[in-house]
């Protein structure tokens, strides 16, 4: 098993990753290890980005919610208000 060192990591990214890890009851190291293994580990589908780009907006939101370990969101039906003011259309 190998080891890596990441230098010049943005402090905000580090803090956010630490908070996510704490929320899951594990260390920053364990959180980042799981993320790297899930992203690049054996059996990883590297065509994932193409699948994500092909998703509809609703499917993409559902994917993000699933990735974030759950939330229930209902997207309202999109409507167009014919009487709306369009800025810059003078």
Backbone as JSON, one array per atom type, in Angstrom:
{
  "sequence": "XXXXXXXXXXXXXXXXXXXXXXXXXXXXXXXXXXXXXXXXXXXXXXXXXXXXXXXXXXXXXXXXXXXXXXXXXXXXXXXXXXXXXXXXXX",
  "N": [[0.84, -1.17, 0.0], [0.54, 2.21, -0.84], [1.72, 5.56, -0.04], [0.86, 9.04, 0.0], [1.66, 12.54, -0.27], [0.17, 15.65, -0.09], [0.82, 18.76, -1.14], [0.52, 22.33, -0.63], [-2.29, 22.6, -0.41], [-5.46, 24.05, -0.68], [-6.7, 25.95, 1.99], [-9.42, 26.28, 2.6], [-10.6, 24.15, 1.2], [-9.42, 22.04, 2.57], [-10.43, 22.45, 5.18], [-13.19, 22.14, 4.68], [-13.27, 19.46, 3.81], [-12.4, 18.21, 6.13], [-14.54, 18.82, 7.84], [-16.64, 17.44, 6.59], [-15.67, 14.83, 6.89], [-15.66, 14.63, 9.71], [-18.38, 14.79, 10.15], [-19.13, 12.32, 9.25], [-18.01, 10.78, 11.09], [-15.31, 10.06, 10.95], [-11.73, 10.23, 10.31], [-9.89, 12.88, 8.64], [-7.96, 11.8, 6.95], [-9.03, 9.2, 6.51], [-11.4, 9.88, 5.2], [-10.46, 11.14, 2.82], [-8.99, 9.04, 1.75], [-11.03, 7.19, 1.19], [-12.45, 8.66, -0.72], [-10.53, 8.91, -2.81], [-10.08, 6.19, -3.4], [-12.66, 5.41, -4.2], [-12.97, 7.02, -6.43], [-10.76, 6.44, -8.11], [-10.18, 3.76, -7.84], [-9.98, 0.14, -8.3], [-12.02, -1.14, -10.87], [-13.25, 1.24, -11.4], [-15.28, 3.47, -13.21], [-14.23, 5.3, -15.75], [-15.59, 6.75, -17.57], [-17.47, 8.22, -16.39], [-17.79, 11.04, -16.26], [-18.74, 11.7, -18.79], [-21.23, 10.45, -18.72], [-22.45, 11.95, -16.72], [-22.53, 14.49, -17.93], [-24.42, 13.96, -19.85], [-26.79, 13.8, -18.47], [-30.14, 14.86, -17.59], [-31.28, 17.99, -16.17], [-32.83, 17.49, -13.84], [-32.12, 14.82, -13.31], [-29.4, 15.19, -12.82], [-29.43, 16.77, -10.49], [-30.62, 14.91, -8.77], [-28.57, 13.01, -8.77], [-26.51, 14.5, -7.51], [-27.66, 14.84, -4.97], [-27.82, 12.18, -4.13], [-25.09, 11.59, -4.08], [-24.34, 13.26, -2.01], [-25.23, 11.88, 0.13], [-27.98, 11.91, 0.64], [-31.01, 13.74, 0.62], [-34.11, 15.27, 0.33], [-35.57, 16.56, -2.37], [-37.93, 18.35, -4.17], [-38.43, 19.3, -7.35], [-39.95, 22.13, -8.7], [-42.39, 22.32, -11.33], [-41.29, 23.69, -14.34], [-42.18, 26.85, -15.45], [-43.25, 29.46, -17.68], [-43.61, 32.85, -17.4], [-45.57, 34.83, -19.16], [-46.03, 37.54, -18.88], [-43.8, 38.67, -17.8], [-41.13, 40.95, -17.04], [-38.57, 41.69, -19.23], [-35.35, 42.31, -18.86], [-33.27, 44.66, -20.45], [-34.41, 44.5, -22.92], [-35.33, 46.71, -24.17]],
  "CA": [[0.0, 0.0, 0.0], [1.36, 3.4, -0.97], [1.38, 6.78, 0.69], [1.06, 10.27, -0.77], [1.63, 13.81, 0.44], [-0.38, 16.7, -0.94], [1.33, 20.06, -0.7], [-0.16, 23.55, -1.08], [-3.73, 22.37, -0.48], [-6.25, 25.2, -0.28], [-7.17, 25.81, 3.38], [-10.88, 26.13, 2.61], [-10.88, 22.78, 0.79], [-9.01, 21.18, 3.67], [-11.4, 22.62, 6.26], [-14.46, 21.53, 4.27], [-13.09, 18.01, 3.82], [-12.33, 17.81, 7.55], [-15.89, 18.89, 8.38], [-17.39, 16.31, 6.03], [-15.16, 13.63, 7.55], [-16.16, 14.63, 11.08], [-19.81, 14.49, 10.07], [-19.27, 10.88, 9.01], [-17.37, 10.09, 12.21], [-14.0, 9.51, 10.61], [-10.64, 11.19, 10.17], [-9.67, 13.48, 7.32], [-7.23, 10.81, 6.16], [-9.96, 8.14, 6.1], [-12.34, 10.46, 4.23], [-9.77, 11.33, 1.55], [-8.65, 7.71, 1.24], [-12.25, 6.63, 0.61], [-12.73, 9.43, -1.93], [-9.56, 8.53, -3.84], [-10.33, 4.8, -3.8], [-13.93, 5.36, -4.92], [-12.81, 7.7, -7.7], [-9.72, 5.87, -8.97], [-9.92, 2.37, -7.48], [-10.25, -0.95, -9.24], [-13.4, -1.2, -11.33], [-13.79, 2.59, -11.55], [-15.73, 3.81, -14.56], [-13.66, 6.61, -16.08], [-16.48, 7.45, -18.48], [-18.5, 8.82, -15.53], [-18.0, 12.44, -16.6], [-19.6, 11.74, -19.99], [-22.59, 10.1, -18.28], [-22.98, 13.09, -15.97], [-22.83, 15.54, -18.89], [-25.61, 13.56, -20.61], [-27.97, 13.79, -17.6], [-31.03, 16.01, -17.57], [-31.07, 18.77, -14.96], [-33.44, 16.79, -12.7], [-31.28, 13.65, -13.02], [-28.14, 15.66, -12.24], [-29.72, 17.15, -9.11], [-30.81, 13.65, -8.03], [-27.23, 12.44, -8.62], [-25.81, 15.27, -6.49], [-28.27, 14.53, -3.68], [-27.38, 10.83, -3.79], [-23.67, 11.69, -3.76], [-24.23, 13.94, -0.72], [-25.83, 10.98, 1.12], [-29.4, 12.09, 0.89], [-31.81, 14.94, 0.84], [-35.3, 15.13, -0.49], [-35.89, 17.8, -3.06], [-38.91, 18.26, -5.25], [-38.25, 20.44, -8.23], [-41.24, 22.57, -9.24], [-42.48, 22.31, -12.78], [-40.81, 24.95, -14.89], [-43.2, 27.59, -16.19], [-42.81, 30.73, -18.24], [-44.58, 33.92, -17.16], [-45.6, 35.64, -20.38], [-46.1, 38.96, -18.53], [-42.59, 39.07, -17.07], [-40.32, 42.02, -17.58], [-37.29, 41.21, -19.73], [-34.39, 43.4, -18.74], [-32.38, 44.88, -21.58], [-35.12, 44.29, -24.18], [-35.93, 48.0, -24.56]],
  "C": [[0.89, 1.24, 0.0], [0.88, 4.55, -0.11], [1.61, 7.97, -0.23], [1.04, 11.46, 0.18], [1.1, 14.85, -0.54], [0.06, 18.04, -0.37], [0.48, 21.18, -1.29], [-1.65, 23.32, -1.32], [-4.46, 23.61, 0.05], [-6.85, 24.97, 1.11], [-8.68, 25.61, 3.47], [-11.25, 24.7, 2.23], [-10.53, 21.8, 1.91], [-10.01, 21.25, 4.82], [-12.73, 21.95, 5.92], [-14.38, 20.01, 4.29], [-13.05, 17.49, 5.25], [-13.72, 17.82, 8.17], [-16.77, 17.75, 7.87], [-16.97, 15.01, 6.72], [-15.7, 13.52, 8.97], [-17.64, 14.29, 11.12], [-20.08, 13.02, 9.85], [-18.58, 10.07, 10.1], [-16.04, 9.46, 11.86], [-12.98, 10.63, 10.42], [-10.6, 11.77, 8.77], [-8.96, 12.48, 6.42], [-8.16, 9.72, 5.65], [-10.94, 8.64, 5.04], [-11.68, 10.6, 2.86], [-9.36, 10.01, 0.93], [-9.87, 7.1, 0.54], [-12.6, 7.34, -0.7], [-11.81, 9.03, -3.08], [-9.83, 7.11, -4.33], [-11.63, 4.67, -4.6], [-13.78, 5.97, -6.31], [-11.85, 6.97, -8.65], [-9.46, 4.39, -8.74], [-10.27, 1.38, -8.59], [-11.74, -0.97, -9.59], [-14.04, 0.17, -11.52], [-14.14, 2.85, -13.01], [-15.24, 5.22, -14.9], [-14.52, 7.39, -17.07], [-17.61, 8.14, -17.72], [-18.8, 10.26, -15.92], [-18.9, 12.57, -17.83], [-21.04, 11.41, -19.62], [-23.23, 11.27, -17.54], [-23.36, 14.22, -16.92], [-24.12, 15.24, -19.67], [-26.89, 13.59, -19.78], [-28.83, 15.03, -17.81], [-30.76, 16.78, -16.27], [-31.62, 18.05, -13.73], [-32.61, 15.57, -12.31], [-29.97, 14.07, -12.37], [-28.33, 16.07, -10.78], [-29.89, 15.89, -8.25], [-29.46, 12.98, -7.79], [-26.45, 13.17, -7.53], [-26.35, 14.96, -5.09], [-27.83, 13.15, -3.22], [-25.92, 10.84, -3.36], [-23.46, 12.32, -2.39], [-24.88, 13.13, 0.4], [-27.21, 11.4, 1.56], [-29.88, 13.48, 1.16], [-33.02, 14.73, -0.05], [-35.64, 16.49, -1.08], [-36.93, 17.51, -4.12], [-38.75, 19.51, -6.09], [-39.61, 20.85, -8.78], [-41.22, 22.49, -10.76], [-42.07, 23.68, -13.3], [-41.91, 25.6, -15.72], [-42.6, 28.9, -16.7], [-43.93, 31.74, -18.03], [-44.52, 34.86, -18.36], [-45.59, 37.14, -20.09], [-44.85, 39.48, -17.83], [-41.88, 40.21, -17.79], [-38.99, 41.43, -18.01], [-36.34, 42.39, -19.72], [-33.51, 43.47, -19.97], [-33.07, 44.67, -22.92], [-35.77, 45.57, -24.69], [-35.65, 48.31, -26.01]]
}
